[in-house]
């Protein structure tokens, strides 16, 4: 998270985006907002909160479309191939617009060249969550319990995601037998986790925190380098006794490549404003989401630099997409 924050904070203080006359009448019709995962997950929730606020600015309206499947590749590819006119945008993640490039050699789009980054929304800290039925309150207690079981542990994750990386990292660092149970998104995995049909999951904080606060699951630790301000009482994996166990990703907004610069700048300015709106800030705090915001240029650099980090993590954990 520190490397992402350092890149973003330097541009936030002077974030002033000029909007040329060509974009002043934009948007004149509804904007299609693509979420590349099923309804109910963190990308969907964040999208709907942001879109509700942006709808006050974009009087033409916003239509949210969930296009899940293939670890987010179906919806992301749809945006990549949409007309670059500013009327199709996407809330993407570190996987859909980053590490999928490493996981899938035949990916039908290029996360870098096929998109115009608009703004970094925030970092995606994850939480190690387990069913209430497992008698553990810390990651080390969970590992001890797993090693006493006759059957290997199972973990829920979207294949090829940061969830997948974190879950497999725990298997390797703690030296126990564990296997992936794949899901299309967090919302689809949660019922099985609550029922104890899978052993654990590293869920995104905005998805995991409400469930933990409601007592439906146990939250044991978070994966960012430092504690999220939304979950100050939840220790990090490093604090819980797993040195260098740091896995973080991000959420960001994108438009198709070659979208006019004037429209890109207007989209970025409006989204940044909605992201820091006082009403939205209260909702982000409840969800466990720490908003950041950035210029398109700063986000483009973060996106490119982050690929090297995820290449290293993928090689270390040995995670593969069959």
Secondary structure in CASP SS format (residue, H / E / C, confidence):
PFRMAT SS
TARGET T0000
AUTHOR 0000-0000-0000
METHOD secondary structure of the structure
MODEL  1
X C 1.00
X H 1.00
X H 1.00
X H 1.00
X H 1.00
X H 1.00
X H 1.00
X H 1.00
X H 1.00
X H 1.00
X H 1.00
X H 1.00
X C 1.00
X C 1.00
X C 1.00
X C 1.00
X C 1.00
X C 1.00
X C 1.00
X C 1.00
X H 1.00
X H 1.00
X H 1.00
X C 1.00
X C 1.00
X C 1.00
X C 1.00
X C 1.00
X C 1.00
X C 1.00
X E 1.00
X E 1.00
X E 1.00
X E 1.00
X E 1.00
X C 1.00
X C 1.00
X C 1.00
X C 1.00
X C 1.00
X C 1.00
X H 1.00
X H 1.00
X H 1.00
X H 1.00
X H 1.00
X H 1.00
X H 1.00
X H 1.00
X H 1.00
X H 1.00
X H 1.00
X H 1.00
X H 1.00
X C 1.00
X C 1.00
X C 1.00
X C 1.00
X C 1.00
X C 1.00
X C 1.00
X E 1.00
X E 1.00
X E 1.00
X E 1.00
X E 1.00
X C 1.00
X C 1.00
X C 1.00
X H 1.00
X H 1.00
X H 1.00
X H 1.00
X H 1.00
X H 1.00
X H 1.00
X H 1.00
X H 1.00
X H 1.00
X H 1.00
X C 1.00
X C 1.00
X C 1.00
X C 1.00
X C 1.00
X C 1.00
X C 1.00
X E 1.00
X E 1.00
X E 1.00
X E 1.00
X E 1.00
X E 1.00
X C 1.00
X H 1.00
X H 1.00
X H 1.00
X H 1.00
X H 1.00
X H 1.00
X H 1.00
X H 1.00
X H 1.00
X C 1.00
X C 1.00
X C 1.00
X C 1.00
X C 1.00
X C 1.00
X C 1.00
X C 1.00
X C 1.00
X C 1.00
X C 1.00
X E 1.00
X E 1.00
X E 1.00
X E 1.00
X E 1.00
X E 1.00
X E 1.00
X E 1.00
X E 1.00
X E 1.00
X E 1.00
X E 1.00
X E 1.00
X E 1.00
X E 1.00
X E 1.00
X E 1.00
X C 1.00
X C 1.00
X C 1.00
X C 1.00
X C 1.00
X C 1.00
X C 1.00
X H 1.00
X H 1.00
X H 1.00
X H 1.00
X H 1.00
X H 1.00
X H 1.00
X H 1.00
X H 1.00
X C 1.00
X C 1.00
X C 1.00
X C 1.00
X C 1.00
X E 1.00
X E 1.00
X E 1.00
X E 1.00
X E 1.00
X C 1.00
X C 1.00
X C 1.00
X C 1.00
X H 1.00
X H 1.00
X H 1.00
X H 1.00
X H 1.00
X H 1.00
X H 1.00
X H 1.00
X H 1.00
X H 1.00
X H 1.00
X H 1.00
X H 1.00
X C 1.00
X C 1.00
X C 1.00
X E 1.00
X E 1.00
X E 1.00
X E 1.00
X E 1.00
X C 1.00
X C 1.00
X C 1.00
X H 1.00
X H 1.00
X H 1.00
X H 1.00
X H 1.00
X H 1.00
X H 1.00
X H 1.00
X H 1.00
X C 1.00
X C 1.00
X C 1.00
X C 1.00
X C 1.00
X E 1.00
X E 1.00
X E 1.00
X E 1.00
X E 1.00
X H 1.00
X H 1.00
X H 1.00
X H 1.00
X H 1.00
X H 1.00
X H 1.00
X H 1.00
X H 1.00
X C 1.00
X C 1.00
X C 1.00
X E 1.00
X E 1.00
X E 1.00
X E 1.00
X E 1.00
X E 1.00
X C 1.00
X C 1.00
X C 1.00
X C 1.00
X C 1.00
X C 1.00
X H 1.00
X H 1.00
X H 1.00
X C 1.00
X C 1.00
X C 1.00
X C 1.00
X E 1.00
X C 1.00
X C 1.00
X C 1.00
X C 1.00
X C 1.00
X C 1.00
X C 1.00
X C 1.00
X C 1.00
X C 1.00
X C 1.00
X E 1.00
X E 1.00
X E 1.00
X E 1.00
X E 1.00
X E 1.00
X E 1.00
X E 1.00
X E 1.00
X C 1.00
X C 1.00
X C 1.00
X C 1.00
X H 1.00
X H 1.00
X H 1.00
X H 1.00
X H 1.00
X H 1.00
X H 1.00
X H 1.00
X H 1.00
X H 1.00
X H 1.00
X H 1.00
X H 1.00
X H 1.00
X H 1.00
X C 1.00
X C 1.00
X H 1.00
X H 1.00
X H 1.00
X H 1.00
X H 1.00
X H 1.00
X H 1.00
X H 1.00
X H 1.00
X H 1.00
X C 1.00
X C 1.00
X C 1.00
X E 1.00
X C 1.00
X C 1.00
X C 1.00
X C 1.00
X H 1.00
X H 1.00
X H 1.00
X H 1.00
X H 1.00
X H 1.00
X H 1.00
X H 1.00
X H 1.00
X H 1.00
X H 1.00
X H 1.00
X H 1.00
X H 1.00
X H 1.00
X H 1.00
X H 1.00
X H 1.00
X H 1.00
X H 1.00
X H 1.00
X H 1.00
X C 1.00
X C 1.00
X C 1.00
X C 1.00
X C 1.00
END
